[in-house]
């Protein structure tokens, strides 16, 4: 049986490392990771995962919401947003992308 493949988009290396460890502990495969929306789009275009965990606040030209919108145009892959910003305006923007869900940081096991 093939393990489900999760692609992580997170610009904080320490947080990304911890999330990647947790993905593996839960029995999933880390399909790849990126620190920017642009890099995520390029990687997902090359190899589409089963799920994308996308931080909302990213370095680079695109934030996570904009990157998710572009990924949704190109691929049928669910996106779960990771965010430390649970303010109404941010969640309203994210909701427009019809995400599979949200995980609010900081989080614990």
N, CA, C and O atoms as CSV, one atom per row, in Angstrom:
chain,resi,resn,atom,element,x,y,z
A,1,UNK,N,N,0.839,-1.185,0.000
A,1,UNK,CA,C,0.000,0.000,0.000
A,1,UNK,C,C,0.883,1.247,0.000
A,1,UNK,O,O,1.814,1.351,0.799
A,2,UNK,N,N,0.600,2.167,-0.870
A,2,UNK,CA,C,1.372,3.405,-0.949
A,2,UNK,C,C,0.945,4.364,0.150
A,2,UNK,O,O,-0.242,4.521,0.439
A,3,UNK,N,N,1.932,4.999,0.752
A,3,UNK,CA,C,1.632,6.006,1.769
A,3,UNK,C,C,1.195,7.288,1.092
A,3,UNK,O,O,1.674,7.618,0.007
A,4,UNK,N,N,0.286,8.013,1.728
A,4,UNK,CA,C,-0.154,9.315,1.221
A,4,UNK,C,C,1.006,10.291,1.291
A,4,UNK,O,O,1.800,10.272,2.232
A,5,UNK,N,N,1.089,11.143,0.279
A,5,UNK,CA,C,2.215,12.063,0.129
A,5,UNK,C,C,1.782,13.481,0.464
A,5,UNK,O,O,0.819,13.998,-0.103
A,6,UNK,N,N,2.504,14.107,1.392
A,6,UNK,CA,C,2.194,15.454,1.864
A,6,UNK,C,C,3.323,16.394,1.465
A,6,UNK,O,O,4.496,16.112,1.709
A,7,UNK,N,N,2.957,17.514,0.849
A,7,UNK,CA,C,3.930,18.551,0.493
A,7,UNK,C,C,3.779,19.685,1.501
A,7,UNK,O,O,2.663,20.135,1.758
A,8,UNK,N,N,4.882,20.151,2.072
A,8,UNK,CA,C,4.873,21.186,3.099
A,8,UNK,C,C,5.415,22.497,2.548
A,8,UNK,O,O,6.469,22.528,1.913
A,9,UNK,N,N,4.681,23.585,2.798
A,9,UNK,CA,C,5.140,24.924,2.427
A,9,UNK,C,C,5.227,25.737,3.713
A,9,UNK,O,O,4.208,26.144,4.273
A,10,UNK,N,N,6.455,25.968,4.175
A,10,UNK,CA,C,6.710,26.650,5.446
A,10,UNK,C,C,8.055,27.340,5.336
A,10,UNK,O,O,9.051,26.714,4.972
A,11,UNK,N,N,8.090,28.646,5.652
A,11,UNK,CA,C,9.334,29.400,5.477
A,11,UNK,C,C,10.216,29.463,6.721
A,11,UNK,O,O,11.303,30.039,6.671
A,12,UNK,N,N,9.777,28.888,7.824
A,12,UNK,CA,C,10.602,28.840,9.038
A,12,UNK,C,C,11.229,27.445,9.130
A,12,UNK,O,O,10.519,26.473,9.388
A,13,UNK,N,N,12.549,27.330,8.925
A,13,UNK,CA,C,13.188,26.010,8.870
A,13,UNK,C,C,12.960,25.139,10.105
A,13,UNK,O,O,12.753,23.933,9.972
A,14,UNK,N,N,12.995,25.716,11.286
A,14,UNK,CA,C,12.811,24.919,12.502
A,14,UNK,C,C,11.393,24.357,12.557
A,14,UNK,O,O,11.193,23.193,12.903
A,15,UNK,N,N,10.418,25.184,12.217
A,15,UNK,CA,C,9.024,24.734,12.206
A,15,UNK,C,C,8.829,23.679,11.122
A,15,UNK,O,O,8.169,22.666,11.350
A,16,UNK,N,N,9.401,23.914,9.946
A,16,UNK,CA,C,9.278,22.953,8.844
A,16,UNK,C,C,9.847,21.592,9.242
A,16,UNK,O,O,9.242,20.558,8.960
A,17,UNK,N,N,10.994,21.594,9.890
A,17,UNK,CA,C,11.625,20.345,10.311
A,17,UNK,C,C,10.735,19.580,11.284
A,17,UNK,O,O,10.576,18.365,11.166
A,18,UNK,N,N,10.156,20.294,12.245
A,18,UNK,CA,C,9.266,19.653,13.214
A,18,UNK,C,C,8.018,19.078,12.564
A,18,UNK,O,O,7.583,17.979,12.907
A,19,UNK,N,N,7.448,19.816,11.630
A,19,UNK,CA,C,6.251,19.333,10.933
A,19,UNK,C,C,6.594,18.119,10.072
A,19,UNK,O,O,5.827,17.157,10.022
A,20,UNK,N,N,7.730,18.159,9.403
A,20,UNK,CA,C,8.141,17.015,8.580
A,20,UNK,C,C,8.307,15.760,9.432
A,20,UNK,O,O,7.893,14.674,9.027
A,21,UNK,N,N,8.915,15.907,10.616
A,21,UNK,CA,C,9.063,14.759,11.523
A,21,UNK,C,C,7.703,14.200,11.910
A,21,UNK,O,O,7.509,12.984,11.936
A,22,UNK,N,N,6.762,15.087,12.211
A,22,UNK,CA,C,5.424,14.658,12.622
A,22,UNK,C,C,4.706,13.956,11.468
A,22,UNK,O,O,4.032,12.949,11.685
A,23,UNK,N,N,4.843,14.472,10.253
A,23,UNK,CA,C,4.231,13.824,9.082
A,23,UNK,C,C,4.722,12.380,8.975
A,23,UNK,O,O,3.931,11.461,8.759
A,24,UNK,N,N,6.036,12.190,9.129
A,24,UNK,CA,C,6.618,10.847,9.045
A,24,UNK,C,C,6.147,9.960,10.191
A,24,UNK,O,O,5.827,8.791,9.976
A,25,UNK,N,N,6.101,10.506,11.411
A,25,UNK,CA,C,5.635,9.743,12.571
A,25,UNK,C,C,4.199,9.263,12.390
A,25,UNK,O,O,3.832,8.191,12.871
A,26,UNK,N,N,3.399,10.049,11.703
A,26,UNK,CA,C,1.998,9.690,11.475
A,26,UNK,C,C,1.829,8.701,10.319
A,26,UNK,O,O,0.711,8.283,10.015
A,27,UNK,N,N,2.929,8.331,9.683
A,27,UNK,CA,C,2.880,7.311,8.650
A,27,UNK,C,C,2.702,7.822,7.234
A,27,UNK,O,O,2.435,7.046,6.317
A,28,UNK,N,N,2.850,9.125,7.055
A,28,UNK,CA,C,2.739,9.704,5.721
A,28,UNK,C,C,4.132,9.923,5.141
A,28,UNK,O,O,5.126,9.902,5.866
A,29,UNK,N,N,4.192,10.129,3.854
A,29,UNK,CA,C,5.448,10.438,3.176
A,29,UNK,C,C,5.535,11.944,2.956
A,29,UNK,O,O,4.544,12.577,2.594
A,30,UNK,N,N,6.716,12.519,3.174
A,30,UNK,CA,C,6.942,13.926,2.847
A,30,UNK,C,C,7.306,13.972,1.366
A,30,UNK,O,O,8.387,13.540,0.967
A,31,UNK,N,N,6.386,14.501,0.556
A,31,UNK,CA,C,6.587,14.554,-0.895
A,31,UNK,C,C,7.586,15.627,-1.284
A,31,UNK,O,O,8.138,15.599,-2.384
A,32,UNK,N,N,7.818,16.569,-0.387
A,32,UNK,CA,C,8.736,17.667,-0.641
A,32,UNK,C,C,8.365,18.839,0.226
A,32,UNK,O,O,7.377,18.804,0.960
A,33,UNK,N,N,9.166,19.879,0.135
A,33,UNK,CA,C,8.877,21.090,0.896
A,33,UNK,C,C,9.421,22.295,0.146
A,33,UNK,O,O,10.300,22.184,-0.709
A,34,UNK,N,N,8.869,23.443,0.495
A,34,UNK,CA,C,9.302,24.702,-0.107
A,34,UNK,C,C,9.121,25.803,0.920
A,34,UNK,O,O,8.290,25.698,1.821
A,35,UNK,N,N,9.908,26.861,0.775
A,35,UNK,CA,C,9.829,27.995,1.686
A,35,UNK,C,C,9.083,29.176,1.082
A,35,UNK,O,O,8.771,30.135,1.789
A,36,UNK,N,N,8.794,29.120,-0.215
A,36,UNK,CA,C,8.062,30.210,-0.871
A,36,UNK,C,C,6.911,29.634,-1.691
A,36,UNK,O,O,6.918,28.463,-2.070
A,37,UNK,N,N,5.936,30.477,-1.949
A,37,UNK,CA,C,4.819,30.064,-2.785
A,37,UNK,C,C,5.254,29.718,-4.189
A,37,UNK,O,O,4.763,28.757,-4.782
A,38,UNK,N,N,6.171,30.498,-4.720
A,38,UNK,CA,C,6.659,30.261,-6.081
A,38,UNK,C,C,7.333,28.897,-6.199
A,38,UNK,O,O,7.086,28.153,-7.148
A,39,UNK,N,N,8.189,28.576,-5.223
A,39,UNK,CA,C,8.880,27.282,-5.239
A,39,UNK,C,C,7.890,26.135,-5.064
A,39,UNK,O,O,8.054,25.072,-5.664
A,40,UNK,N,N,6.872,26.347,-4.249
A,40,UNK,CA,C,5.854,25.312,-4.043
A,40,UNK,C,C,5.114,25.012,-5.339
A,40,UNK,O,O,4.918,23.849,-5.691
A,41,UNK,N,N,4.707,26.048,-6.043
A,41,UNK,CA,C,3.981,25.860,-7.309
A,41,UNK,C,C,4.833,25.071,-8.298
A,41,UNK,O,O,4.348,24.140,-8.940
A,42,UNK,N,N,6.100,25.447,-8.417
A,42,UNK,CA,C,7.005,24.764,-9.352
A,42,UNK,C,C,7.156,23.287,-8.984
A,42,UNK,O,O,7.091,22.419,-9.854
A,43,UNK,N,N,7.356,23.005,-7.699
A,43,UNK,CA,C,7.546,21.621,-7.257
A,43,UNK,C,C,6.274,20.797,-7.433
A,43,UNK,O,O,6.334,19.640,-7.850
A,44,UNK,N,N,5.134,21.386,-7.117
A,44,UNK,CA,C,3.864,20.665,-7.230
A,44,UNK,C,C,3.496,20.452,-8.694
A,44,UNK,O,O,2.881,19.442,-9.035
A,45,UNK,N,N,3.863,21.385,-9.554
A,45,UNK,CA,C,3.671,21.176,-10.994
A,45,UNK,C,C,4.457,19.948,-11.474
A,45,UNK,O,O,3.992,19.207,-12.340
A,46,UNK,N,N,5.636,19.744,-10.912
A,46,UNK,CA,C,6.495,18.630,-11.330
A,46,UNK,C,C,6.056,17.295,-10.739
A,46,UNK,O,O,6.243,16.251,-11.363
A,47,UNK,N,N,5.471,17.320,-9.538
A,47,UNK,CA,C,5.110,16.074,-8.847
A,47,UNK,C,C,3.991,16.374,-7.857
A,47,UNK,O,O,4.253,16.810,-6.736
A,48,UNK,N,N,2.762,16.146,-8.260
A,48,UNK,CA,C,1.600,16.512,-7.451
A,48,UNK,C,C,1.431,15.561,-6.267
A,48,UNK,O,O,1.367,14.346,-6.454
A,49,UNK,N,N,1.357,16.110,-5.038
A,49,UNK,CA,C,1.171,15.283,-3.845
A,49,UNK,C,C,-0.317,14.975,-3.615
A,49,UNK,O,O,-1.179,15.381,-4.395
A,50,UNK,N,N,-0.588,14.256,-2.539
A,50,UNK,CA,C,-1.973,13.969,-2.144
A,50,UNK,C,C,-2.572,15.096,-1.312
A,50,UNK,O,O,-3.791,15.260,-1.269
A,51,UNK,N,N,-1.710,15.877,-0.647
A,51,UNK,CA,C,-2.151,16.946,0.249
A,51,UNK,C,C,-1.057,17.998,0.336
A,51,UNK,O,O,0.130,17.677,0.267
A,52,UNK,N,N,-1.460,19.260,0.488
A,52,UNK,CA,C,-0.511,20.352,0.702
A,52,UNK,C,C,-0.807,20.996,2.051
A,52,UNK,O,O,-1.941,21.392,2.320
A,53,UNK,N,N,0.218,21.098,2.900
A,53,UNK,CA,C,0.146,21.898,4.123
A,53,UNK,C,C,0.819,23.216,3.792
A,53,UNK,O,O,2.013,23.246,3.493
A,54,UNK,N,N,0.064,24.312,3.842
A,54,UNK,CA,C,0.524,25.610,3.335
A,54,UNK,C,C,0.465,26.674,4.428
A,54,UNK,O,O,-0.613,27.016,4.914
A,55,UNK,N,N,1.634,27.195,4.811
A,55,UNK,CA,C,1.653,28.342,5.716
A,55,UNK,C,C,1.064,29.537,4.972
A,55,UNK,O,O,1.311,29.705,3.778
A,56,UNK,N,N,0.298,30.356,5.659
A,56,UNK,CA,C,-0.314,31.514,4.998
A,56,UNK,C,C,0.704,32.626,4.790
A,56,UNK,O,O,0.748,33.236,3.721
A,57,UNK,N,N,1.523,32.896,5.806
A,57,UNK,CA,C,2.486,34.000,5.708
A,57,UNK,C,C,3.821,33.435,5.224
A,57,UNK,O,O,4.508,32.715,5.949
A,58,UNK,N,N,4.172,33.774,3.988
A,58,UNK,CA,C,5.405,33.276,3.382
A,58,UNK,C,C,6.251,34.424,2.861
A,58,UNK,O,O,5.740,35.496,2.536
A,59,UNK,N,N,7.547,34.184,2.787
A,59,UNK,CA,C,8.439,35.125,2.115
A,59,UNK,C,C,8.210,35.003,0.615
A,59,UNK,O,O,7.665,34.006,0.142
A,60,UNK,N,N,8.624,36.015,-0.123
A,60,UNK,CA,C,8.512,35.943,-1.575
A,60,UNK,C,C,7.349,36.757,-2.112
A,60,UNK,O,O,6.687,37.494,-1.382
A,61,UNK,N,N,7.121,36.605,-3.397
A,61,UNK,CA,C,6.110,37.391,-4.104
A,61,UNK,C,C,4.691,36.988,-3.727
A,61,UNK,O,O,3.803,37.838,-3.657
A,62,UNK,N,N,4.467,35.690,-3.482
A,62,UNK,CA,C,3.132,35.177,-3.179
A,62,UNK,C,C,3.026,34.761,-1.720
A,62,UNK,O,O,3.939,34.129,-1.188
A,63,UNK,N,N,1.923,35.109,-1.069
A,63,UNK,CA,C,1.684,34.533,0.249
A,63,UNK,C,C,1.037,33.165,0.051
A,63,UNK,O,O,0.777,32.761,-1.083
A,64,UNK,N,N,0.779,32.458,1.131
A,64,UNK,CA,C,0.237,31.113,1.023
A,64,UNK,C,C,-1.138,31.052,0.392
A,64,UNK,O,O,-1.460,30.089,-0.305
A,65,UNK,N,N,-1.948,32.062,0.626
A,65,UNK,CA,C,-3.293,32.092,0.047
A,65,UNK,C,C,-3.213,32.239,-1.467
A,65,UNK,O,O,-3.926,31.557,-2.204
A,66,UNK,N,N,-2.344,33.128,-1.924
A,66,UNK,CA,C,-2.173,33.321,-3.373
A,66,UNK,C,C,-1.575,32.073,-4.027
A,66,UNK,O,O,-1.980,31.683,-5.123
A,67,UNK,N,N,-0.612,31.454,-3.348
A,67,UNK,CA,C,-0.007,30.234,-3.890
A,67,UNK,C,C,-1.042,29.111,-3.963
A,67,UNK,O,O,-1.083,28.365,-4.942
A,68,UNK,N,N,-1.872,28.990,-2.935
A,68,UNK,CA,C,-2.917,27.960,-2.939
A,68,UNK,C,C,-3.891,28.177,-4.089
A,68,UNK,O,O,-4.332,27.218,-4.722
A,69,UNK,N,N,-4.226,29.431,-4.362
A,69,UNK,CA,C,-5.141,29.735,-5.471
A,69,UNK,C,C,-4.546,29.269,-6.797
A,69,UNK,O,O,-5.249,28.695,-7.628
A,70,UNK,N,N,-3.262,29.514,-6.990
A,70,UNK,CA,C,-2.605,29.097,-8.234
A,70,UNK,C,C,-2.517,27.573,-8.322
A,70,UNK,O,O,-2.727,27.001,-9.392
A,71,UNK,N,N,-2.212,26.924,-7.219
A,71,UNK,CA,C,-2.142,25.457,-7.203
A,71,UNK,C,C,-3.508,24.865,-7.524
A,71,UNK,O,O,-3.602,23.889,-8.268
A,72,UNK,N,N,-4.569,25.451,-6.965
A,72,UNK,CA,C,-5.927,24.949,-7.233
A,72,UNK,C,C,-6.307,25.089,-8.703
A,72,UNK,O,O,-7.050,24.261,-9.229
A,73,UNK,N,N,-5.809,26.119,-9.365
A,73,UNK,CA,C,-6.081,26.288,-10.798
A,73,UNK,C,C,-5.460,25.161,-11.615
A,73,UNK,O,O,-5.989,24.775,-12.657
A,74,UNK,N,N,-4.334,24.638,-11.134
A,74,UNK,CA,C,-3.545,23.680,-11.912
A,74,UNK,C,C,-3.756,22.220,-11.504
A,74,UNK,O,O,-3.573,21.313,-12.317
A,75,UNK,N,N,-4.141,21.994,-10.244
A,75,UNK,CA,C,-4.169,20.631,-9.707
A,75,UNK,C,C,-5.381,20.427,-8.800
A,75,UNK,O,O,-5.862,21.364,-8.163
A,76,UNK,N,N,-5.855,19.207,-8.755
A,76,UNK,CA,C,-6.931,18.828,-7.846
A,76,UNK,C,C,-6.296,18.214,-6.601
A,76,UNK,O,O,-6.258,16.995,-6.439
A,77,UNK,N,N,-5.804,19.081,-5.734
A,77,UNK,CA,C,-5.130,18.627,-4.515
A,77,UNK,C,C,-5.645,19.463,-3.340
A,77,UNK,O,O,-5.690,20.690,-3.434
A,78,UNK,N,N,-6.031,18.818,-2.238
A,78,UNK,CA,C,-6.513,19.576,-1.087
A,78,UNK,C,C,-5.379,20.340,-0.407
A,78,UNK,O,O,-4.234,19.889,-0.366
A,79,UNK,N,N,-5.732,21.512,0.125
A,79,UNK,CA,C,-4.783,22.363,0.842
A,79,UNK,C,C,-5.301,22.579,2.255
A,79,UNK,O,O,-6.468,22.918,2.453
A,80,UNK,N,N,-4.429,22.383,3.231
A,80,UNK,CA,C,-4.711,22.746,4.616
A,80,UNK,C,C,-3.791,23.906,4.943
A,80,UNK,O,O,-2.573,23.808,4.793
A,81,UNK,N,N,-4.384,25.010,5.394
A,81,UNK,CA,C,-3.586,26.182,5.744
A,81,UNK,C,C,-3.042,26.063,7.155
A,81,UNK,O,O,-3.735,25.613,8.068
A,82,UNK,N,N,-1.786,26.474,7.322
A,82,UNK,CA,C,-1.141,26.633,8.620
A,82,UNK,C,C,-1.037,28.123,8.864
A,82,UNK,O,O,-0.563,28.858,7.998
A,83,UNK,N,N,-1.470,28.584,10.025
A,83,UNK,CA,C,-1.380,30.019,10.261
A,83,UNK,C,C,-1.264,30.363,11.735
A,83,UNK,O,O,-1.864,29.713,12.591
A,84,UNK,N,N,-0.493,31.382,12.012
A,84,UNK,CA,C,-0.454,31.975,13.339
A,84,UNK,C,C,-1.381,33.183,13.366
A,84,UNK,O,O,-1.550,33.825,14.403
A,85,UNK,N,N,-1.975,33.485,12.227
A,85,UNK,CA,C,-2.816,34.669,12.073
A,85,UNK,C,C,-4.267,34.242,11.909
A,85,UNK,O,O,-4.735,33.998,10.796
A,86,UNK,N,N,-4.970,34.155,13.029
A,86,UNK,CA,C,-6.364,33.708,13.000
A,86,UNK,C,C,-7.321,34.898,12.997
A,86,UNK,O,O,-8.482,34.761,13.385
A,87,UNK,N,N,-6.841,36.065,12.562
A,87,UNK,CA,C,-7.719,37.230,12.512
A,87,UNK,C,C,-8.758,37.036,11.412
A,87,UNK,O,O,-8.549,36.275,10.467
A,88,UNK,N,N,-9.863,37.728,11.550
A,88,UNK,CA,C,-10.997,37.541,10.650
A,88,UNK,C,C,-10.653,37.844,9.192
A,88,UNK,O,O,-11.078,37.115,8.296
A,89,UNK,N,N,-9.891,38.906,8.947
A,89,UNK,CA,C,-9.561,39.280,7.567
A,89,UNK,C,C,-8.737,38.188,6.876
A,89,UNK,O,O,-8.997,37.846,5.723
A,90,UNK,N,N,-7.747,37.646,7.584
A,90,UNK,CA,C,-6.922,36.585,7.011
A,90,UNK,C,C,-7.748,35.333,6.753
A,90,UNK,O,O,-7.639,34.720,5.691
A,91,UNK,N,N,-8.571,34.955,7.723
A,91,UNK,CA,C,-9.396,33.763,7.544
A,91,UNK,C,C,-10.420,33.948,6.431
A,91,UNK,O,O,-10.740,32.994,5.723
A,92,UNK,N,N,-10.935,35.159,6.269
A,92,UNK,CA,C,-11.870,35.431,5.164
A,92,UNK,C,C,-11.180,35.232,3.815
A,92,UNK,O,O,-11.746,34.623,2.907
A,93,UNK,N,N,-9.944,35.752,3.686
A,93,UNK,CA,C,-9.191,35.558,2.435
A,93,UNK,C,C,-8.917,34.083,2.181
A,93,UNK,O,O,-9.057,33.597,1.058
A,94,UNK,N,N,-8.529,33.383,3.230
A,94,UNK,CA,C,-8.212,31.963,3.086
A,94,UNK,C,C,-9.458,31.157,2.726
A,94,UNK,O,O,-9.389,30.239,1.908
A,95,UNK,N,N,-10.575,31.490,3.324
A,95,UNK,CA,C,-11.827,30.773,3.073
A,95,UNK,C,C,-12.232,30.850,1.607
A,95,UNK,O,O,-12.862,29.926,1.093
A,96,UNK,N,N,-11.884,31.930,0.933
A,96,UNK,CA,C,-12.224,32.081,-0.481
A,96,UNK,C,C,-11.554,31.008,-1.349
A,96,UNK,O,O,-11.985,30.765,-2.477
A,97,UNK,N,N,-10.515,30.374,-0.831
A,97,UNK,CA,C,-9.822,29.315,-1.580
A,97,UNK,C,C,-10.393,27.928,-1.272
A,97,UNK,O,O,-9.875,26.924,-1.758
A,98,UNK,N,N,-11.453,27.868,-0.469
A,98,UNK,CA,C,-12.115,26.605,-0.132
A,98,UNK,C,C,-11.107,25.558,0.351
A,98,UNK,O,O,-11.004,24.478,-0.231
A,99,UNK,N,N,-10.355,25.882,1.428
A,99,UNK,CA,C,-9.346,24.945,1.911
A,99,UNK,C,C,-9.985,23.704,2.529
A,99,UNK,O,O,-11.148,23.719,2.931
A,100,UNK,N,N,-9.210,22.646,2.594
A,100,UNK,CA,C,-9.642,21.413,3.237
A,100,UNK,C,C,-9.741,21.625,4.742
A,100,UNK,O,O,-10.510,20.942,5.418
A,101,UNK,N,N,-8.953,22.584,5.273
A,101,UNK,CA,C,-8.983,22.880,6.698
A,101,UNK,C,C,-7.917,23.884,7.078
A,101,UNK,O,O,-7.208,24.428,6.231
A,102,UNK,N,N,-7.824,24.117,8.394
A,102,UNK,CA,C,-6.861,25.060,8.969
A,102,UNK,C,C,-6.213,24.411,10.173
A,102,UNK,O,O,-6.849,23.642,10.892
A,103,UNK,N,N,-4.948,24.723,10.390
A,103,UNK,CA,C,-4.262,24.393,11.630
A,103,UNK,C,C,-3.678,25.704,12.125
A,103,UNK,O,O,-2.899,26.352,11.425
A,104,UNK,N,N,-4.060,26.095,13.345
A,104,UNK,CA,C,-3.601,27.364,13.902
A,104,UNK,C,C,-2.357,27.110,14.745
A,104,UNK,O,O,-2.352,26.261,15.636
A,105,UNK,N,N,-1.287,27.877,14.439
A,105,UNK,CA,C,-0.029,27.789,15.182
A,105,UNK,C,C,-0.084,28.769,16.349
A,105,UNK,O,O,-0.766,29.788,16.246
A,106,UNK,N,N,0.595,28.503,17.434
A,106,UNK,CA,C,1.398,27.303,17.670
A,106,UNK,C,C,0.493,26.108,17.964
A,106,UNK,O,O,-0.616,26.260,18.476
A,107,UNK,N,N,0.981,24.940,17.635
A,107,UNK,CA,C,0.226,23.725,17.893
A,107,UNK,C,C,1.107,22.748,18.654
A,107,UNK,O,O,2.333,22.860,18.652
A,108,UNK,N,N,0.469,21.801,19.293
A,108,UNK,CA,C,1.185,20.774,20.048
A,108,UNK,C,C,0.778,19.418,19.503
A,108,UNK,O,O,-0.151,19.311,18.702
A,109,UNK,N,N,1.474,18.396,19.938
A,109,UNK,CA,C,1.141,17.037,19.490
A,109,UNK,C,C,-0.288,16.760,19.844
A,109,UNK,O,O,-0.793,15.673,19.564
